[in-house]
Amino acid sequence: MEKSVVTISNEIMGGTPVFAGTRVPIQTLIDYLVAGDSIDEFLDGFPSVKREQVVEFLQVAEKEMERKAA
């Protein structure tokens, strides 16, 4: 991953992990998905987040889970 899709800074949302270049918390995506909403529904609600950011975040999370399970 060349540039992180996640930003963590005390100056942005008090250090809450957000999608880079936005103030949209990563947890918001997770909440949408847990509730059964689609990625498209999330993106409709948060147009500052790009589909590519969501896909890359989910791919990195999947790899991390696989790494920890091994």
Secondary structure, DSSP 4 states (H G I P E B T S, - for coil): --S-SEE-BTTBGGG--EETTS--BHHHHHHHHHTT--HHHHHHH-TTS-HHHHHHHHHHHHHHHHHHH-
